[in-house]
């Protein structure tokens, strides 16, 4: 079994608290991504659609560093701070997955790690074992 830590260029390095992702053979486990910019600051305050888009864009950056893309995602777990945001999240997700979205779990939580964050998305992707990481 080959394990590779994934730290995308242009994203803050969260280690030692956690690692953006781990590639284990042909499976990539992406840590929960918030709606943050390259400096780690929250974007799209009070806008679930904007925050959902930013979270998926961050997942895409992490996956690219691991030799994958959003089309390789087979499972997401989504944490939102209010179930009233569900429709806005789904609208944003459809921009990335217009058909055949990954299996998904949606959970409402009291709060997220960053004040003002409305959503956090984690993902699992599966790739061709011969495709190397780019990090």
N, C-alpha and C positions, 0 to 999 in steps of 0.2 A: 504494500500500500504506500502510495506517495502522497504526502501532505505538503501543500505549499500555501504560505500566508500571502494574502493579496493586499497590497497597499498601493492604490492608484496614484499616479502622479497628479498633482494639482488638487488633491483633497487633503485636508488636515489628517495627520497620523494620530489616531486615537490611542495607540499603544502607550502605556501598558494596560489601560483600562479594558480594551477589547481590540479585536482585529476586524477590519472592514469585511473580510471574507476569508474562507479557507477553501482551497480546492483539494479534494480528496479523490484521487483517481479521476473519474469522469463526472463527479458531482461537485457543485459549487454551492457553498452555504454562505449567503450574504446576510450580514448583521442588519438589524433594523436601520433603515435610512430615514432621516428627517428631511425637512425642506430647508436645506442649508446651502449657502454659496461656498465658493472656494476658500473663504476665510473661516468657514464654520458658523457664519451668522445666519439666523433665521430669515427666510424670505417669505413673501406673500402673507403678512400678518392678517389674521381674521378672514382668510380666503381658503376654504377647503380645496377648491379646484386647483388653485395656484400651488398650494402646499403638496397636494397629491402629485401634480405634474413634476414638481421639483424632486420629490422623493423617488419617483420612477426614473427621472433623469440621473439621479445619483446612483440608483441601482444599475442603470445602463453603463455608467462610467466604471463602476466596480467590476461588472461582468466583462466589459471590454478588456480590462487589465488581466482578467483571468482567462481570456481566450474564448469568450462567449458573448451572447447578446440577449436582449429581452425575449427573443423568440425561443431561447433555450429554457426559459423558466417554466417549471412544471407545478410549482406550488408557491403561494404567497400567504403570509399571515399579516393582517392589517389591524393596527390598533388605532382607534379614533377616540377622541375625548367626549363625543356626543353623537348618539345614533342619528340625530337630525342631519348630520353631515353625510350620511350614507349615500344619498342620491348624487350629491356633488362629487363625492369620491368616485362613484360608478361612472359618471360622465367623463371625468378625467381619465380613468382607467381605460375606457373605450377608445381614447385617442391612441393608446399604446397597444391595445388588444381589441381591434374591431370585431374579430371573430375568434372563436376557440380560446378564450382566456384560460390562464392556468387555474388549477384547483386553488381554492382560496378559503381562508377563514377570516371572518371579521369579528373583532372583539372591541367592546367599549371599555375604556379604562378611565380612572379618575384623573390621571395626569400623565404626561410624558416627561422625559428627562430634561427637556429644554423648555423653559417658560414660554408660553405662547404657541407652542407646537400643538397642532390639531390632529396630526396623523403621523404614524411611523409604519413603514412597510419593510418586512424582511422577505427574502426569497430563497428558493432552492432551484438550481438549474442543473441540467444534465447535458453534457457535450460529448462529442466524439473523443474517445480516449487519445487519439493521435493529435488532437489540436492542442498546442502548447500554450501555457499562460504567457501573457505579454508584459507582465510586471518586472 
